């Protein structure tokens, strides 16, 4: 969802010629034009034009910010009512949006304290369940039941106990939680932060623009 904030192409002027190119072909120093309502394809500095920019995807601010010559633009943000020409300063993996994407990926990959606890429990639970399943199968085998019945008993114990779900549930919940938060503009730096939020009863903010509609 975050990568979809980037436009697929950019209008670039090179050697006096202007044309559309894929954003992956952008290089620092390119002169890029963004029409009203378009998304900025990379980070840069304005050299021509005045407009406003919707930076809510980056800052949470709902009110568009005025921009003009000398101001910076952020890839993924939306241009307002005026045409803007800017020089690309950061492209590809160096843009602010790319860094946000990496941060979300890192948060999804890091284990929260509860996940480490679940792993420890699973480390004991899994071999115990396998042992019980094997013992159950062995008892029925000694009682003279056929191989198909014994195998069904072994598998049934594993399925009912389902040790895999214990190890999978927590990391899955963290990935879904951080991913859904990112879609809504809420970024978690780590699984620890997501877990801490579950017991948080007070949130202190240093400004109001990020949680209001500017009214």
JORA-V601853 format. One record per helix or strand of 2 or more residues. SS is the DSSP state (H for helix, E for strand). FROM is the first residue (numbers start at 1). TO is the last residue. Records with the same first field share a line. If there is no record, write none. Layout:
# JORA-V601853
SS=FROM-TO ; FROM-TO
This chain:
# JORA-V601853
H=3-5 ; 23-25 ; 56-59 ; 92-94 ; 96-109 ; 113-142 ; 147-161 ; 163-183 ; 191-197
E=9-14 ; 17-22 ; 31-34 ; 43-48 ; 51-54 ; 65-67 ; 72-73 ; 78-79 ; 84-90
